[in-house]
């Protein structure tokens, strides 16, 4: 039941300034795809989120929001979850393995994992014991996109349209994606991902007109990808300032007021 006025709404795109845990603006079993990158718990300076909590508490937080995502997805709904492979801030942790385990416990079925190579070796900040076997750190400069689903993987394609090209399909079904990350300064957000990431997930795993949700919208990237690919988009963001940034990015980067763009779902 819709109980909260949207922060921003235009055509098939809507932003809610709300807490995903408590929001009631989305009906259960109504979402075709969730694409998101949740807080990583690596002390990123968000406005409205403590990103440095004890790891067991972080896993409880993860389980809580995964349970809600599960309820909101349709039975053939899919879930593309961008998370780190591991982390060393605050101690070495197998983030990917732990979150996938929790997702399975919640009820999700596992489909595959895409390795996103950000091509950014400058991310390394610690080596451990330099040139010594004493205590070296081994850190892979990649992130993971876990592809999960609710109850059944195959979607009914009757009356539905895919707009992925032959070249895109061949390239994107290869489970290693190489493209650069997004500039924090450009989008004015501490942890953005590039439009290319949700765009690929959306075109590969949904039909035109399907409903896509990002429960941690941030700077609005997922909704930009929805507009550019002809999907209906819903974003939930607890921080009002980030909602404003997302709104401005949508208007600027999609030029949504131009009819030529609204009819181009390429």
C-alpha positions in Angstrom: 0.0 0.0 0.0 1.4 3.4 -1.0 1.7 5.4 2.2 4.4 8.0 1.5 4.5 10.8 -1.1 7.4 10.4 -3.6 10.4 12.7 -3.2 10.5 12.8 -7.0 8.5 11.2 -9.8 8.6 11.5 -13.5 7.0 9.1 -16.0 7.9 5.6 -14.9 10.6 6.6 -12.4 10.2 7.4 -8.7 12.4 8.2 -5.8 11.2 7.8 -2.1 13.1 9.5 0.7 12.5 6.6 3.1 14.1 3.9 5.2 14.1 0.6 3.2 13.6 -1.4 6.4 10.3 0.4 7.3 9.0 1.7 4.0 5.6 0.4 2.8 5.6 2.1 -0.6 6.3 -1.1 -2.5 3.9 -4.0 -2.7 5.2 -7.5 -2.0 5.9 -9.8 -5.0 5.9 -6.8 -7.4 9.5 -6.3 -8.4 11.1 -8.0 -11.5 14.7 -7.1 -10.6 16.7 -5.6 -7.8 20.0 -4.0 -8.6 22.0 -2.4 -5.7 25.3 -1.9 -4.0 24.7 -1.9 -0.2 26.9 -0.2 2.4 30.1 -2.2 2.6 31.0 -1.4 6.2 34.4 0.0 5.4 33.9 3.3 7.1 32.7 5.3 4.0 31.5 8.7 5.1 27.8 8.6 4.3 25.5 11.3 5.6 22.9 9.1 7.2 24.6 5.7 7.6 27.2 4.3 10.1 29.5 2.4 7.8 31.8 1.2 10.6 29.9 -1.3 12.8 31.1 -4.6 14.3 31.1 -7.3 11.6 28.5 -9.5 13.2 26.2 -6.5 13.4 26.8 -5.8 9.8 25.8 -9.4 8.9 22.6 -9.0 10.9 21.9 -5.8 9.0 22.5 -7.6 5.8 20.2 -10.5 6.7 17.4 -8.0 7.6 17.4 -6.1 4.3 17.9 -9.3 2.2 14.7 -10.7 3.8 12.8 -7.6 2.7 14.2 -7.8 -0.8 13.0 -11.4 -1.0 9.5 -10.5 -0.1 9.3 -7.7 -2.6 10.5 -9.8 -5.6 8.1 -11.7 -7.9 8.5 -15.5 -7.9 10.6 -15.2 -11.1 12.3 -12.0 -9.8 16.0 -11.6 -10.0 18.6 -9.9 -7.8 22.0 -8.4 -8.9 24.0 -7.6 -5.8 27.3 -5.7 -6.1 29.5 -6.4 -3.2 33.3 -6.7 -2.4 35.1 -10.0 -2.7 36.7 -9.4 0.6 37.9 -6.5 2.8 40.8 -5.8 5.2 39.6 -2.6 6.9 38.8 -3.6 10.5 40.2 -7.1 9.9 40.2 -9.6 7.0 36.6 -10.6 6.1 35.2 -12.8 3.3 32.4 -10.4 2.5 31.3 -12.1 -0.7 31.2 -15.6 0.8 29.4 -14.4 4.0 26.7 -12.5 2.1 26.0 -15.2 -0.4 25.6 -17.7 2.5 23.1 -15.4 4.2 21.2 -14.8 1.0 20.8 -18.6 0.6 19.6 -18.9 4.2 17.0 -16.2 3.5 15.7 -18.3 0.6 17.4 -16.9 -2.5 18.5 -19.4 -5.2 22.0 -18.9 -6.6 22.5 -18.4 -10.3 26.0 -17.1 -11.0 28.6 -14.5 -10.1 30.0 -11.8 -12.4 33.5 -10.5 -11.6 33.7 -6.8 -12.2 37.2 -5.7 -13.0 37.3 -2.0 -12.3 40.7 -1.7 -13.8 41.8 0.4 -10.8 45.0 -0.9 -9.3 45.4 2.4 -7.3 42.7 1.2 -4.8 45.4 -0.7 -3.0 46.3 1.0 0.3 48.0 -1.8 2.3 50.6 -4.4 1.5 51.1 -6.0 4.9 54.7 -7.1 5.3 56.6 -5.5 2.4 58.7 -8.0 0.4 58.4 -10.5 3.2 56.5 -13.7 3.8 55.9 -12.5 7.4 52.3 -11.2 6.9 51.6 -10.1 3.3 48.1 -9.0 2.2 46.6 -10.5 -0.9 43.9 -8.2 -2.3 42.1 -8.6 -5.6 41.2 -5.2 -7.1 37.7 -6.5 -8.3 34.2 -6.5 -7.0 31.5 -9.2 -7.4 28.0 -9.0 -8.8 26.1 -12.0 -7.4 23.1 -13.0 -9.5 20.3 -14.6 -7.4 16.6 -15.3 -7.9 13.6 -15.9 -5.8 11.9 -19.2 -6.8 12.3 -19.9 -10.5 14.9 -18.7 -12.9 13.1 -18.8 -16.3 10.8 -15.9 -17.0 7.8 -16.0 -19.3 8.7 -14.1 -22.4 5.2 -14.1 -24.0 4.3 -10.6 -25.0 7.6 -9.3 -23.7 10.4 -7.5 -25.5 14.2 -7.7 -25.0 16.3 -4.9 -26.3 19.7 -6.3 -25.8 21.9 -6.5 -28.9 23.6 -9.6 -30.2 27.0 -8.1 -29.4 25.9 -7.1 -25.9 24.5 -10.5 -25.2 27.7 -12.3 -26.3 29.9 -9.9 -24.3 27.8 -9.7 -21.1 27.2 -13.4 -20.7 30.9 -13.7 -20.2 31.2 -13.6 -16.4 34.1 -11.1 -16.3 33.1 -7.5 -17.0 35.8 -4.9 -17.4 34.9 -1.2 -17.2 36.0 1.7 -15.0 34.3 2.8 -11.8 32.5 6.1 -11.2 34.1 9.3 -10.0 33.0 10.2 -6.5 33.7 13.8 -7.2 31.7 13.9 -10.4 28.5 12.5 -8.8 29.1 14.0 -5.4 28.6 10.7 -3.6 31.1 8.7 -1.5 30.5 5.2 -3.0 28.9 5.4 -6.5 28.9 2.7 -9.2 28.9 3.6 -12.9 25.7 3.5 -15.0 27.3 0.7 -17.1 26.8 -1.8 -14.2 23.0 -1.5 -13.7 22.6 -1.0 -17.5 24.1 -4.4 -18.2 22.2 -6.1 -15.4 18.9 -4.6 -16.5 19.2 -5.3 -20.2 20.5 -8.9 -19.6 18.0 -9.9 -16.9 14.7 -8.0 -17.6 12.3 -7.2 -20.4 11.4 -3.7 -21.5 8.8 -2.3 -19.1 9.8 -4.5 -16.2 10.0 -3.0 -12.7 13.5 -2.5 -11.2 14.2 -1.5 -7.6 17.3 -0.1 -5.9 16.8 -0.1 -2.1 20.0 1.9 -1.5 19.7 4.4 -4.3 22.5 6.7 -3.4 23.2 9.1 -6.3 20.5 7.6 -8.5 22.6 5.5 -11.0 20.2 2.6 -11.2 17.3 4.8 -12.1 19.3 6.5 -14.8 20.0 3.1 -16.3 16.2 2.3 -16.0 15.3 5.3 -18.0 18.0 4.7 -20.7 16.8 1.1 -21.2 13.0 1.6 -21.0 12.3 0.0 -17.6 10.2 1.3 -14.7 12.4 2.3 -11.8 11.9 2.7 -8.0 14.6 4.0 -5.7 14.6 4.1 -1.9 17.1 6.4 -0.3 17.2 7.4 3.4 19.3 10.5 3.0 17.5 13.5 1.6 20.6 15.1 0.2 21.4 12.0 -1.9 17.8 12.0 -3.1 18.3 15.6 -4.4 21.6 14.5 -6.1 19.8 11.6 -7.7 17.0 13.8 -8.9 19.4 16.2 -10.5 21.4 13.5 -12.1 18.3 11.9 -13.6 17.2 15.2 -15.1 20.7 16.1 -16.4 22.1 12.8 -17.5 19.0 11.3 -19.2 17.5 14.6 -20.5 14.2 12.9 -19.8 12.2 15.8 -21.0 13.2 15.1 -24.6 10.7 12.9 -26.4 13.3 11.4 -28.6 15.0 9.8 -25.6 11.8 8.5 -24.1 11.2 6.5 -27.3 14.7 5.2 -27.6 15.1 2.0 -25.5 18.4 0.9 -27.0 
